[in-house]
């Protein structure tokens, strides 16, 4: 692992995420197959070299906010036994000319000199990799051109692990940056069984029947995994606090309070639970409240 007392520590550039702390994502079939295939080719480096090819070393994850792009990248690092350095684009910017370019160079120097391979995860990469199509030639635009040039060069040269970028704004990325990534994976909103599986995971350790979870999952269709988790954890929190306060109320009141406090991202269509009372009525009919605690 990287020496935390070294002269150029990774944690100075972002968050170092360890493999042991990763959580397996719940993925759609297409993305799950693509990720599995990538892991296989990384592990078959020797066999691939015999036919003159190398495993792909970079990937861009794109999709709406809260769909689990960071969770997916961290899971991949765990499967491969690598640390992951998560860097947000705003950590590579500065108010003075040349600061961003220097920050990018120093980041890649640190990652390339780490004693063990790692995953370098550039989150919200559009912050440093936005399209250059509409640049006007101003001093700020010239700075962005230099910044992009350094970023593209360092992406190509990086050879101490894997590079993963993530963006919520696929169409806003520079074409040259997009082409630098070997894989392009769309991490979309979950649907159907995926929503059920995410809700079931985050409702543990409560012992709910599948029918109860499905009633909630139906109301959460169209929600991002981050919102599903937030809603389920809020439901568990409310259960505990109601019990502590010896407060007795029905599921309808509980849902109304939670819906008022937890909302979907404004760029999404509202899931049924926020859109109409019918979805809430189905949950009220199906779910027991207070919930029954399962075995610890």
Beta strands, then each sheet from edge to edge (+ up, - down):
strand 1: 15-17
strand 2: 58-62
strand 3: 83-88
strand 4: 118-123
strand 5: 161-167
strand 6: 183-186
sheet 1: 1+ 3- 4- 5- 2- 6-
end
